[in-house]
Structures are given as structure tokens and as C-alpha cells.
């Protein structure tokens, strides 16, 4: 608690710990387990109230459960609002674009992202919670995407994968400038797509076909996943979970495509052997992700690994048993396996609890 938080996320974590400590002391006092002396209680109440007020004044954090619920609602609404405004802008220009001359079109597509960017900067300076800044940043990104697309059509420029690089770089600049995780997620996805498309083009294929061979996307996903471990962020300490989420999703979705849908592979094997190989890879890596997430306290990695482990397992069982087993028996076996998995996870959880208590 003595270390000053460097970001709003760290400040919110400090506020949450203080709030939980206050509630825990109240519960222990009611149960007669631990009760502070009046002097200690007064000192603690004064310190906690003063600290929460400082955090709220400096970072505008939530100091109560009700405030946190409202903040989540505001995040959801601002994100949906940003996407809605993006759609409105695109549909509006699509409706009236043909009535404008080329000079007017070029002027609009240049000024639109600049205006949205200025709005983002203004909103970020006016509010610490960044709800309006995040909304305006999404609009700025949408306008920038429209900018390159429209200019390419006006001047008959051949579409290349370099547009993905420009869009991704712009999204990353917005994310790091204002600390916006939704923009970071979009930027990482665009840059990952660019890297895969550029490699595909270098091999002589159409860059738009970069999704036909998902192995490259899987490798890039692993690189994104480990990026925060190689160089931990000094300022935006809440960004690593986004890197891990994007990396894990890119990897697991690619492996799932290779194991289930017969997509092309770089491996010199027939389709059946490729599918079996990646089915095994999927089960092993999802199990490893669950273990790694538990060891490092990465809840997002545990959840993502658990979801894809279940998907890989049930897909494998479907291939083994669906054609020859009665359907009622198949689902009964699936239910029994689910119960066994719950028991196994419960034992793991009990072991972790005993280890933490010890």
C-alpha cells in the first residue's frame, strides 16, 4: 500500500484491497474472531478513508461495490456506443458519398480521423475514466480505416496487406497513448493478421489467403503470448492479459482449425495424420495453459485453456464414438466424463487451497 500506483488499474486494485480489508475486519468482529481496540479501529478507519479519498481524487477509482457495477455498465455502454457511432459514420458516408466530388471526398477522409483524434485527446484530458476517450478512439480508428480504403478506391490503388499494418499501428498508438485495452486487442489482431498476410504474399500466394494455412497464425499467436514476458510493460501494467488473450485465441483457434476442418498444413503429411497430430497438440497445449495459468495466477489463461480443452476433448470423443455408439449412450458418456472432470478440477482446487494455507 505504500507504493504509489502508477496507473488507474493499479489504483483500482489498491482501492479494492482496502475495501475488502474493511469488510473482512467487520466480518471477523461480528464473528468474535478478531476485534480491534477502539483506538486501532479509529486509526484504521481514518487511514482507509483518507487513502480511498486520495485514490478517488487522483484516479477516479471505484471505492464501493455499487460503483464497480456502474463502471462495468459504463464500459459496456461506451464500447457499444463507439461501435454504433462507427457504423453510423460509415453508413452515412456510404449513403451520400456518390453526391460528393473527388476533392470533397479526399478532404473529408483526411479531416474525419483528425477530428476524431482531437476529440479523443480532449476527452482524455477532461476525464480520468476514459469512457468517452475510448468511444472517440474507436471512431478515430474507424475513420482511419475508411480513410485508407476510400483513398485507395478514389485513386485506384491496388489493395495490399500493408493497410493492415497501418491500421494496426494506428490502433496500437491509440492504445498506448490513452491506455485503452479494447484498442490494444484490435491493434494486436490487425498486426498479427498483417504478419501472416505478408508472409503468405512472400511465398507467392494472395495475401488475402493468409487464413488458409493457420500454422503461421498459431506461431505468431505464441509470440504475442510471450511478448509481455520478454519485455514487461513499465507503464500499462494491465496490458499483459490482453496480449495473453489474443495470443492464446490465435493459437488455439488455429490448432482447432487444423485438427477439425481439414485446412492445409505445411507439414508433409496427409490430411488425416495432420488432424490427429493437431488434436494431440490441442489437448497437450490446453492442459499446459491451464497449469501455467494456475501457477502464475493468470485467470484469463486458465479460463481460455479450460474452454479449448473441453472443445478439443469433445471433438475427439465425437470422432471416436459418434458413428458407432447409440446417441443416448454417447451423451451419457459425455456427461460422465464431465462429472469426472469436475471432480478432478475440484481436487486440484483443494490442493491449491491447502498449499496456500500452508
Secondary structure, DSSP 8 states (H G I E B T S, - for coil): --S--SSHHHHHHHHHHHHHHHHHHHHHHHHTS----HHHHHHHHHHHHHHHHHHHHHH----SHHHHHHHHHHHHHHHHHHHHHHHHHHHHHHHHGGGS-HHHHHHHHHHHHHHHHHHHHHHHHH-SS-HHHHHHHHHHHHHHHHHHHHHHHHTT----THHHHHHHHHHHHHHHHHT-HHHHHHHHHHHHHHHHHHHHHHTTS-GGGGGGSTHHHHHHHHHHHHHHHHS--SS-TTSHHHHHHHHHHHHHHHHHHHHHS----SSSS-HHHHHHHHHHHHHHHHHHHHHHHHHHT-HHHHHHHHHHHHHHHHHHHHHHHTTTS-HHHHHHHHHHHHHHHHHHHHHHHHHHHHHHH-
